[in-house]
Amino acid sequence: MNRLTHLDEHGNARMVDVGGKAETRRTAVATGRIIMSSAALTAIRDGDVPKGDVLAAARIAGIMAAKKVGGLIPLCHSLAIDSITVDFEFEADGLTATTTASLTGRTGIEMEALTATSIALLTIYDMAKAIDKAMIIQNIRLISKTGGKSGDWYAPE
């Protein structure tokens, strides 16, 4: 059995020491969906949500969340993110959020992309819940990651 990287020799949780690892260019792409009523979707599309510009708020929330991952997830490193984008696509029954995050560093940026996507979707929910409390957030997942010792990875289609 492989040794668990986040446990010391006594079984205690620890942050992995990445100080000796080479810096490489790393990227991660994550996505997720929010399903909602046509009334909520139309209000978001038309800019008629009482709280304001839903997608602008969600985009900023996602970016801010990615920058705080090291303080939210106990064994994650705080990273100097080079770039993060949060994009949205309207669908017939909701919206898809896709985050692309990148850096040059010693550890991956997957958690930042996943967190940004999650918080962006939660912000959409918060902004539009007065119209539709039954919205469903689903399918948050990593689509790809590049760089690092383990190389590139792409989600199966």
PAZAPA-4460 file (N, C-alpha, C; in steps of 0.05 Angstrom, whole numbers, plus 32768, in hexadecimal, padded with zeros to 4 digits):
% residues 157
    n_x    n_y    n_z   ca_x   ca_y   ca_z    c_x    c_y    c_z   seq   type   mol
   8011   7FE8   8000   8000   8000   8000   8012   8019   8000     1      M     A
   800A   802D   7FF1   801A   8046   7FF0   8017   8055   8009     2      N     A
   802C   8063   8011   802C   8074   8029   801A   808C   8023     3      R     A
   8009   8093   8035   7FF7   80AA   8031   8008   80C3   8035     4      L     A
   8007   80D5   8022   8018   80ED   8022   8011   8101   8037     5      T     A
   7FF8   8102   8040   7FF0   8116   8054   7FEF   810C   8070     6      H     A
   7FFD   80F5   8075   7FFF   80EA   8090   801D   80E6   8097     7      L     A
   8024   80ED   80B0   8040   80E8   80B8   8043   80CB   80C1     8      D     A
   805B   80C4   80CB   8061   80A8   80D2   8050   809F   80EA     9      E     A
   8042   80B1   80F8   8031   80AA   810E   8013   80AB   8107    10      H     A
   800E   80B1   80EE   7FF2   80B2   80E5   7FE5   80CD   80E9    11      G     A
   7FF4   80E1   80F0   7FEA   80FC   80F4   7FE8   810B   80D9    12      N     A
   7FD4   811C   80D6   7FD1   812C   80BE   7FE8   8140   80BC    13      A     A
   7FF2   8144   80A4   8007   8157   809F   8004   8163   8083    14      R     A
   800F   817B   8080   8011   8187   8066   802A   817C   8058    15      M     A
   8027   8174   803F   803D   8169   8030   8052   817F   802C    16      V     A
   806B   8178   802F   8081   818B   802A   8087   818B   800C    17      D     A
   8081   81A1   7FFF   8085   81A3   7FE2   809E   81B3   7FDB    18      V     A
   80AD   81BB   7FF0   80C5   81CC   7FEC   80DA   81C1   7FD9    19      G     A
   80DD   81A7   7FD7   80F1   819C   7FC6   80E7   8196   7FAA    20      G     A
   80CE   819A   7FA5   80C2   8194   7F8A   80C9   81AB   7F77    21      K     A
   80CC   81A3   7F5E   80D2   81B7   7F49   80B8   81C7   7F42    22      A     A
   80BC   81E0   7F3C   80A5   81F0   7F34   809F   81EA   7F17    23      E     A
   8085   81E6   7F11   807D   81E1   7EF6   8063   81F1   7EF1    24      T     A
   805D   81F6   7ED8   8045   8203   7ED0   802E   81EF   7ED5    25      R     A
   801A   81F8   7EE4   8003   81E6   7EEB   7FE9   81F4   7EE5    26      R     A
   7FD6   81E5   7EDB   7FBC   81F0   7ED6   7FA7   81DB   7EDF    27      T     A
   7F8F   81E5   7EE5   7F79   81D4   7EEC   7F5F   81E1   7EE1    28      A     A
   7F4E   81D0   7ED8   7F34   81D9   7ECE   7F1E   81C9   7EDD    29      V     A
   7F0B   81D7   7EE9   7EF5   81CA   7EF7   7EDB   81D5   7EED    30      A     A
   7EC6   81C6   7EF0   7EAC   81CE   7EE6   7E96   81C5   7EFA    31      T     A
   7E7F   81D1   7EF7   7E68   81C9   7F07   7E4F   81D6   7EFB    32      G     A
   7E38   81CD   7F04   7E1F   81D7   7EF9   7E0C   81E0   7F0F    33      R     A
   7DFA   81F2   7F08   7DE4   81F9   7F19   7DCB   81F8   7F08    34      I     A
   7DB8   81E8   7F11   7D9F   81E5   7F03   7D8B   81F7   7F11    35      I     A
   7D7A   8204   7F01   7D67   8217   7F0C   7D4E   821A   7EFB    36      M     A
   7D3A   8228   7F06   7D22   822D   7EF7   7D27   8240   7EE0    37      S     A
   7D15   823F   7ECC   7D18   8251   7EB6   7D15   826E   7EBE    38      S     A
   7D05   8273   7ED3   7D03   828F   7EDD   7D1D   8299   7EE8    39      A     A
   7D2B   8289   7EF7   7D45   8291   7F02   7D5A   8294   7EEC    40      A     A
   7D5A   8282   7EDA   7D6D   8283   7EC4   7D69   829C   7EB3    41      L     A
   7D50   82A2   7EAD   7D49   82BA   7E9D   7D51   82D3   7EAC    42      T     A
   7D4C   82D4   7EC6   7D53   82EB   7ED6   7D71   82F0   7ED7    43      A     A
   7D80   82DA   7ED9   7D9E   82DD   7ED8   7DA7   82E6   7EBD    44      I     A
   7D9D   82DA   7EA8   7DA4   82E1   7E8D   7D9E   82FE   7E87    45      R     A
   7D86   8307   7E90   7D7D   8322   7E8A   7D87   8337   7E9E    46      D     A
   7D95   832F   7EB2   7D9E   8342   7EC6   7D88   834D   7ED8    47      G     A
   7D74   833D   7EDD   7D5D   8345   7EED   7D5C   8339   7F09    48      D     A
   7D72   8330   7F13   7D73   8324   7F2E   7D75   833B   7F42    49      V     A
   7D64   833C   7F56   7D64   8353   7F69   7D7F   8359   7F76    50      P     A
   7D90   8345   7F7A   7DAA   8349   7F87   7DBF   8355   7F74    51      K     A
   7DBA   8355   7F5A   7DCD   8361   7F48   7DD8   834D   7F33    52      G     A
   7DEF   8353   7F29   7DFC   8343   7F14   7E06   8329   7F1F    53      D     A
   7DF7   8314   7F1B   7DFD   82FA   7F27   7E17   82EF   7F1D    54      V     A
   7E1C   82EF   7F03   7E35   82E3   7EF9   7E4E   82F3   7F01    55      L     A
   7E4C   830D   7F02   7E63   831D   7F0B   7E6A   8316   7F28    56      A     A
   7E55   8315   7F38   7E5A   830E   7F55   7E65   82F2   7F58    57      A     A
   7E5A   82DF   7F48   7E63   82C3   7F4A   7E80   82C1   7F40    58      A     A
   7E87   82CF   7F2B   7EA2   82CE   7F21   7EB6   82D8   7F36    59      R     A
   7EB0   82EF   7F41   7EC2   82FA   7F56   7EC3   82E8   7F6E    60      I     A
   7EAD   82DD   7F76   7EAD   82CB   7F8E   7EBE   82B2   7F88    61      A     A
   7EBD   82A7   7F70   7ECD   8290   7F69   7EEB   8297   7F6A    62      G     A
   7EF2   82AD   7F5F   7F0E   82B6   7F5F   7F18   82BA   7F7C    63      I     A
   7F08   82C8   7F8C   7F0F   82CC   7FA8   7F12   82B2   7FB7    64      M     A
   7F00   829F   7FB2   7F01   8285   7FC0   7F1A   8276   7FB9    65      A     A
   7F22   8276   7FA0   7F3A   8268   7F97   7F52   8272   7FA6    66      A     A
   7F53   828C   7FAC   7F6A   8298   7FBA   7F6A   8291   7FD7    67      K     A
   7F55   8285   7FE2   7F53   827F   7FFF   7F54   8261   8005    68      K     A
   7F59   8251   7FF1   7F58   8234   7FF5   7F6B   822A   800A    69      V     A
   7F83   8235   800C   7F96   822C   8020   7F8C   8231   803D    70      G     A
   7F79   8243   8040   7F6E   8248   805B   7F54   823A   805F    71      G     A
   7F49   822D   804B   7F2F   821F   804D   7F32   8201   804F    72      L     A
   7F45   81F6   8040   7F49   81D9   803F   7F62   81D3   804E    73      I     A
   7F60   81C4   8064   7F76   81C2   8078   7F91   81BB   806D    74      P     A
   7F95   81A9   805B   7FAF   81A0   8053   7FB8   81AB   8038    75      L     A
   7FA9   81BF   802E   7FB1   81CC   8015   7FC5   81E2   801A    76      C     A
   7FD7   81E5   8007   7FEB   81FB   8009   7FDE   8215   7FFF    77      H     A
   7FE7   822B   8009   7FDF   8245   7FFE   7FEF   824A   7FE5    78      S     A
   7FE2   8250   7FCF   7FF0   8252   7FB6   7FEF   826F   7FAB    79      L     A
   8004   8275   7F9C   8005   828F   7F8E   7FFA   828A   7F72    80      A     A
   7FE0   828E   7F6F   7FD2   8288   7F56   7FDB   829D   7F41    81      I     A
   7FE2   8293   7F29   7FE9   82A5   7F13   7FD0   82AF   7F04    82      D     A
   7FBC   829D   7F01   7FA5   82A4   7EF1   7F8D   8293   7EFA    83      S     A
   7F76   829F   7EFA   7F5D   8290   7EFF   7F47   829E   7EF0    84      I     A
   7F38   828D   7EE1   7F20   8298   7ED3   7F08   8286   7EDB    85      T     A
   7EF2   8293   7EDE   7ED8   8285   7EE3   7EC5   828D   7ECD    86      V     A
   7EBD   827B   7EBD   7EAB   8280   7EA7   7E90   8271   7EAA    87      D     A
   7E7C   827C   7E9E   7E61   8271   7EA0   7E55   826C   7E85    88      F     A
   7E45   8257   7E83   7E37   8250   7E6A   7E1A   824B   7E71    89      E     A
   7E09   8259   7E63   7DEC   8254   7E67   7DE4   823B   7E59    90      F     A
   7DD3   822B   7E66   7DC8   8213   7E5A   7DAA   8214   7E5D    91      E     A
   7D9C   8201   7E52   7D7E   8202   7E52   7D73   8202   7E6E    92      A     A
   7D80   81F5   7E81   7D75   81F2   7E9C   7D87   81FD   7EB2    93      D     A
   7D9B   820D   7EAA   7DAC   8218   7EBF   7DC6   8224   7EB3    94      G     A
   7DDA   8223   7EC3   7DF4   822E   7EBB   7E0B   821A   7EC2    95      L     A
   7E20   821B   7EB2   7E38   820D   7EB8   7E4D   8221   7EBF    96      T     A
   7E5C   821C   7ED4   7E73   822D   7EDB   7E8C   821C   7ED6    97      A     A
   7EA0   8229   7EC9   7EB9   821C   7EC4   7ED0   822E   7ECD    98      T     A
   7EE1   8224   7EDD   7EF8   8233   7EE8   7F12   8227   7EDC    99      T     A
   7F23   8239   7ED3   7F3E   8232   7ECB   7F52   8241   7EDD   100      T     A
   7F63   8232   7EEA   7F77   823E   7EFC   7F93   8235   7EF4   101      A     A
   7FA6   8247   7EF8   7FC2   823F   7EF1   7FD6   824D   7F03   102      S     A
   7FED   8241   7F04   8004   824C   7F13   801D   823E   7F0B   103      L     A
   8033   8249   7F13   804D   823B   7F11   8054   8236   7F2E   104      T     A
   8055   821C   7F35   805A   8216   7F51   8062   81F9   7F56   105      G     A
   8062   81F2   7F6F   806B   81D7   7F78   8054   81C4   7F7E   106      R     A
   803C   81CE   7F7D   8025   81BD   7F83   800D   81C5   7F71   107      T     A
   7FFA   81B3   7F6E   7FE5   81B8   7F5B   7FD0   81CD   7F64   108      G     A
   7FBF   81D4   7F51   7FAC   81E9   7F55   7F8F   81DF   7F52   109      I     A
   7F8C   81C4   7F53   7F71   81B9   7F50   7F5D   81C2   7F65   110      E     A
   7F65   81C4   7F7E   7F52   81CC   7F93   7F49   81E8   7F8F   111      M     A
   7F5A   81FA   7F84   7F53   8215   7F7F   7F3D   8217   7F69   112      E     A
   7F41   8207   7F54   7F2D   8207   7F3F   7F12   81FC   7F48   113      A     A
   7F13   81E6   7F57   7EFB   81DA   7F62   7EEC   81EC   7F75   114      L     A
   7EFC   81F9   7F87   7EF0   820C   7F9A   7EE3   8224   7F8C   115      T     A
   7EF1   822F   7F79   7EE7   8246   7F6A   7ECC   823F   7F5D   116      A     A
   7ECB   8228   7F50   7EB2   821F   7F43   7E9C   821C   7F57   117      T     A
   7EA2   820F   7F6E   7E8E   820A   7F83   7E83   8225   7F8D   118      S     A
   7E94   8237   7F94   7E8B   8251   7F9F   7E7D   8262   7F8B   119      I     A
   7E86   8261   7F72   7E77   826F   7F5D   7E5A   8265   7F5B   120      A     A
   7E57   824B   7F5C   7E3C   823F   7F5A   7E2B   8246   7F73   121      L     A
   7E38   8245   7F8A   7E2A   824C   7FA3   7E22   826A   7FA2   122      L     A
   7E32   827B   7F96   7E2B   8297   7F94   7E14   829B   7F82   123      T     A
   7E13   828C   7F6C   7DFB   828E   7F5A   7DE2   8286   7F6A   124      I     A
   7DE4   8271   7F79   7DCD   8268   7F8A   7DC5   827F   7F9D   125      Y     A
   7DD8   828A   7FAB   7DD2   82A0   7FBE   7DC5   82B8   7FB0   126      D     A
   7DD0   82BF   7F99   7DC6   82D7   7F8C   7DA9   82D3   7F81   127      M     A
   7DA3   82BA   7F79   7D89   82B5   7F6C   7D75   82A5   7F7D   128      A     A
   7D7B   829F   7F96   7D6A   828E   7FA6   7D4F   829B   7FAC   129      K     A
   7D4C   82B5   7FAA   7D32   82C2   7FAD   7D1F   82BA   7F96   130      A     A
   7D2A   82B2   7F80   7D1A   82AA   7F69   7D16   828C   7F69   131      I     A
   7D2A   827D   7F71   7D29   825F   7F6F   7D39   8253   7F86   132      D     A
   7D2D   824A   7F9A   7D3B   823D   7FB1   7D41   821F   7FAB   133      K     A
   7D36   8215   7F95   7D3A   81F8   7F8F   7D51   81F3   7F7B   134      A     A
   7D62   8207   7F77   7D79   8203   7F65   7D8A   81EB   7F6F   135      M     A
   7D96   81DE   7F5C   7DA7   81C6   7F63   7DC3   81CB   7F58   136      I     A
   7DD7   81C9   7F6A   7DF3   81CB   7F62   7DFC   81AE   7F5F   137      I     A
   7E09   81A8   7F48   7E11   818C   7F44   7E2A   818A   7F32   138      Q     A
   7E35   8172   7F32   7E4A   816B   7F1F   7E63   817C   7F21   139      N     A
   7E6B   8185   7F39   7E84   8194   7F3B   7E9A   8180   7F39   140      I     A
   7EAC   8185   7F26   7EC2   8171   7F22   7ED9   817D   7F14   141      R     A
   7EF0   8170   7F16   7F08   8177   7F08   7F06   816D   7EEC   142      L     A
   7F0C   817E   7ED9   7F0C   8177   7EBC   7F28   8170   7EB3   143      I     A
   7F3C   817F   7EBC   7F57   817A   7EB4   7F6B   8187   7EC8   144      S     A
   7F83   817C   7EC8   7F99   8188   7ED6   7FB2   8182   7EC6   145      K     A
   7FC4   8196   7EC5   7FDD   8193   7EB7   7FF4   819B   7EC9   146      T     A
   800B   8190   7EC2   8024   8196   7ED1   8029   8185   7EE9   147      G     A
   8040   8189   7EF4   8047   817A   7F0C   8053   815E   7F06   148      G     A
   805B   8151   7F1B   8068   8137   7F19   8056   8122   7F0D   149      K     A
   803C   8123   7F14   8029   810F   7F0B   8020   8114   7EEE   150      S     A
   8027   812B   7EE3   8020   8131   7EC7   8004   813A   7EC3   151      G     A
   7FFB   8138   7EAB   7FE1   8142   7EA3   7FCB   812D   7EA8   152      D     A
   7FB3   8137   7EAE   7F9D   8125   7EB2   7F84   8132   7EA6   153      W     A
   7F73   8122   7E99   7F5B   812C   7E8D   7F44   8119   7E96   154      Y     A
   7F2D   8125   7E9E   7F16   8115   7EA6   7F0C   8105   7E8E   155      A     A
   7F04   80EC   7E93   7EF9   80DC   7E7D   7EDE   80E9   7E74   156      P     A
   7ED9   80E7   7E5B   7EC1   80F3   7E50   7EA9   80E2   7E53   157      E     A
***
